Amino acid sequence: MSIVETQEHRDLRAAVAALGRRHGRAFDRETLWSEAGKLGYLGVNLPEEYGGGGGGLAELCIVLEELGAAGCPLLLMVVSPAICGTVIARFGTEEQKRAWLPGLADGSRTMAFGITEPDAGSNSHRITTTARKAADEDGGGWILNGRKVFVSGVDITDATLIVGRTEDARTGSLKPCLFIVPRDAQGFHRSQIDMELQAVEKQFELVLDDVRLPADALVGDEDAGLLQLFAGLNPERVMTAAFALGMGRYALDKAVDYAKTRQVWQQPIGAHQAIAHPLAQAHIEIELARLMMHKAAHLYDAGDDTGAGEAANIAKYAAGEACVHAVDQAVHTLGGNGLTREYGLASLIAASRVARIAPVSREMILNYVSHQSLGLPKSY
């Protein structure tokens, strides 16, 4: 596997970085989303025959990282093209692909992703949202009931890809399945979660109360739900790493510029090792995490879901830690100025923690690595 970016990747990185600089920290989400979609950046990972760029996760990571490094990350990229677009492209019916992928690619349609539940957390095996087949005399299709929490952007997306569980007729056990639920579906209720963290995309709790869906709302094969679920979770982890790396780079760039120009005694503060070395360390951590992110993306694009699973978890862990460290060090480098609105760093103190917490906690990643990579026994 080559760790050197191709010229095409470098050109993409430069073009997206230029777009990000034009919008900057005070960006308008709708305007940036629309422009990125028209330029083909939102669907760079989706198949060309459905309006995408024909690339993969490696290219989509570049887009999100560079927008983040410019101070204008689009969190919905983690969900709409990366998770939902990937799942539909890999497992959706031909009708679903034609209905959704062109819009996801150009940004004219968007989709949220609902998996987390109040009592399940990181344990997807405890998901209680259920889907049962409706009787033919009742019109057929599916009926969904359940609750979801911390679902991003439901108010601005056209539909939500909901992870539910259906009963296996052979065994009676529940198995995961994915359903496309339109935003205006009857019985599909949302309420905004009051977050201390300020972000463009809001968080919602969802209640599904006898939500009736047509038969074709089920994505792909009913028996392939687990495979489809993890096909979406690996891109989610890789894209979260890209989101974190972009944020970390943004903070580090601000700190480096400040350290080069801020002069307290006879020379810039960046000349002092107490300032320079922590910034250098933050840069090293970001670069190391980026390498693992690229490895995970390349493995996924090559079809190695098992290898990508390990690499995606490690990349997400490393990028989250690197981001938090970079933001903390940037704020400390600026001192009191690091807490002012002028420099745009204080809000990142809370935002940087998101990559440690979501979509899976660092503790669960350590569990994954200890069990799957090292072969150690489980404690649960």
N, C-alpha and C positions, 0 to 999 in steps of 0.2 A: 504494500500500500504506500503510495507516494504521499509524503507530508508537505510537498511543495505545491502551492496553488498554481493552477494553470493560468495562462494569460487571460483566458476568458473569465476566470474567477476574479483575477485582479482588476479587470476592466469593470466587471459587475460591482465589485467593492468600491471602486472609485466613483462610479456613476451614482450609486446609492448614497455614498458619503456626501456627494455634491447636493443631492436632493435634500438630505438631512440638514445640511448647513443652511440651505435656503429657508427652511422652516424653523429650525432651532428650538430652544427650550420652551418658547411661548407658542408652540404649534397648535393649530386647530385640527383636532383628530379627523373630522369628516373631510376637510380639505386635503390633508396629507394622505388619508386612506384612498380618496378618489384619484389623486394624482399618481400614487404608487400603483394603483390598479391599472390605470390607463397606460402606464409605462411598462406593464407586464411584470412588475416585481412581486405582487401578491400571489400570483399563480405560477411562479417560476418553477415550482416543483410538480405541477400538474401536467397530465398528458397533453400533447400538442393537439390531438384530434378533438379535444374538448376545450380548446382555447387557452391552454396553459403553455408554459415555456419548455416543457419536455425535459426539464432538469430533475433535480432531486432535493433531498433534505439538505445536502451540502450547500446548494445554492440559496435555499430559503434561509438557512442560518446566517449566511453572509448579509442578506438583506436586513434581518432583524438586528444583528449585531451592529451594523453600521448606522442604522437609524438610532439605536440606543446610544452609540458613541457620540452622536450629534445632539443628544438630549431630547430626542423625540421618538421614543420607542412606541411601537404599536403592539400592545399586549394581545389584542385580538388575533394577531398573526399566529400566536401559539395555538389558538383554538380553531379558527375558521379554515385556513388553508392547510395547516400542519396536521391537526388531528382529524377534523371532519373531512377535509378534502382528501386526505390520504386514505381514510377508511372507505369512503365512497368510491374512490378511484380503484382501490384494490378489491373491494368486495361488493360494491353496489351493483344493482341490476343496470341494464343498458338504459332503461327509462330514468332511473335515478341519476345516472351519470350525465345524461343529456339535460335533465332538469336542473341540476345543481352545479356541476363543475364549471361550465362557462361563467356563471355568475360569481362563483367563489374565486375564479381566476382573475376576473377584471374588477372585483371588488363591489360589483353592483348588488350582490347577494352575500349574506353573511350567516354564520351558524355558530351557536354556542354549544357547550359540551357539559352535560350534567351527569356526574358520577358520584360525587361525595354526598353522604347522607349524615344526618345528625348523630346517629348511633353506630355508624360504620367506620367513619374516618378513613384511615388508610387500608382497612380490611375490606377489600372488594367482595370477599366471600360472605360478608354479612349484609350485603345490599338487600333491602326489603321491598324496593319498588318492584311491583309485579305486573306482568302482562298476561292476560288470558284471552283466548280466542272467543269472540262473540258468536253466538249461535247464528246459523244461516238465516233463520226467520227474523233475527234482529238486525240483519244487514251484514253480518259477517265482520271481518276485520279483527281489530284488537281493542281491548279495554285496559288502560293503564291506571294504576293507583300507587301513590307513594309520595315521598318528600325528598328534595335535594337541597343542599346548602352550598354557599360559596360558588355560585355559578356566575361567571363574568359576562357582562354585557347583554343580558337577556332582553333588555329594553331596546337595544339597538340592532338586534339580529332578527333575521326572518324566521328562524326556526332553531330548535335545540336538539342536538343528538343526545338522547336520553338512554342511559344504561339501565335496563330493567332485567327481570328474570322471568323466564317462562318455565312451565312444568313439562318435564320430559314424560311423554305418554308411556314410554317403556318402563321407566324406573320410578317415576313420581318425584324425582329430585328436581331442584331448580337449577337452571342453567342461564348464564348471561346472554342477553340479546340487545341489539341496538335499534332504536326507533327514531325516526325523524318526526318531531312534534312541532307543528307550526305555532308561531307566537300567539295567534288568535284562536287556537283550538279551544273549544268549549270545555270547561273544567280545568284548564291549565292556568293556574294563578301564580302570580309572583309578588313578592314584597321585598323592598330594598333593605339590605342589612346595614345598620348604622355603623360605619367603619371609622375608626380614628384616622386610619391611613387615607389620605386624599389621592385619588387616582381618576384618570379620565373614564376608565371603564368601571362601572359600579358593580357591586356584589349583590346577589339576590338569593332568597330562599324561594323554592318552588314547591307548590302543592299540586299534585295530579289527582284529581277527584273524578273518577270514572271518565277519563279522557278517551274518547272514541277515535280510533284511527283506522284508515283503510288498510287492507291487507298489504299493500305495497309500501306502507310506512316502515316495515321491517327491512333493515339493511342486509342484503345478501341472504345467506343461508341460515336458517334457524339453528342448525347444528354447529355452526362455525363461530358462535358468539364469542367464545373465549379467545380464539385466534384473532378475531376482529378487534376485540378490546385491546389486546396487547400490541396490535399493529398500530393503534392510535396512541398508546401510552409511551412507547419508545420515542416517537417524534416529539411528544409533549416534553419529555425530559431533556432531549437535545435542544429544543427550542427555548426551554427555560434557561439552559446554560447560555445560549446566545443572548437572551434578554439580560442575564446577569453580567455577562462579559461586556456588553455594550454600556451598561450602567457603570460598571467599574472603570472602564476606559474613560468615560465622560468625566467621572470624578477625578481620576488620576491626571487627566490632561489639565483640568482646572488647577489642581494643586501644583503641578509642574510649572505651569505658566506663572502662577503666583510666586513660587519659590525662586524663579529666575529674575523676577522684577522687584519683589519686596525687599527693601534694604533697611535694616534696623541700625547696624553699625557701619562698617566701612565696605561691606560687600553683601551681595544678595544672600538671603537666608539659605538658599539651596546649596551654597558653598559649604555649609556646615554638615558634617556627617550625621548628626542627630536628625537632620531633616532629609538629607539625600539618601541615606541607607534605607530607611523605611519605605520611601517611595520606590527605590530600586527593587526592594523585596516585593512590593505590591505588583510591580510590573512583571517580575519573574513569575509570580503566582498566576497572573492573568494569562501570560503566554503559555504556561504549562497546561492550564485548564483549557485553553483554546485548542491545543494539540489533541487533547482527549475528545473534545467536542467534534473536531473534524474526523477523528478516527471513528467515533460513533456514527456520524452521519454517513461516512463512506461505507461502513459495514451494513448499515440499514439499506442504503441505496443498492448495495450489491446483493441484497436478499438474505443476508446472514442475520436472521432475527435473534438467534441465541447470542451470538457475539455482540450484536448491537445492544442487546438488553443489558449486558454487563457494562459495556462502554458508556451507554447512555446514563446509567445510574452514577457511574464514577464521574462523568463529565458534569452532570448536574450538581453533584456534591462539591467537586473542586471549584466550579464556577461560582457557586453560592458562597463558599468560604472566601474566595478571592475577591468577590464583589464587596462583601461586608468589610473585609480588611482594607480594601482600596478606599471605600467611602469614609471609613473611620479615620484613616490616615490623612485623607484629603481635608477633612474638617479640622483635624488637629493642626495640619500645616497652616491653614488660614487663621487659626486661632478664633478670636471673636468674629472675624469676618466670615468664618465658615458657618456661622449660625444666622447670617443675614439673608434676606430675600434676594439681595443684589447678586450674590454669587450662586444661588440655586443649588446649594449642597445640603442644607439642613433637612429638606424634605426627603432626601435620599437615605437618611439614617434609618427611617422606618421602612422605606420602600425596598432597601437592599435586603432586609430580612425576609422578604417574600420568597426569594430564591432558596433560602434555607428551609422554609416551611412547606411551600407548595411546589409542585403538585404532590410531593411526597416528602416527608421530613428526612432530615439527614440521618436520624437514628434508624429509620426504616431502610435507608440505603446501606447503612453499616450492617444491618441485619442481612440484607440481600447479599452483600459481598462476603460476609462471614459464612453464610450458608452455601451460596451458589458458587462462589469463587474459591473459597478455602475449604469447603466441605465440613465445616464445623456443625455440631448438632444444634437443633433449635431449642429455645427455652420456652416456646409457646406453641 
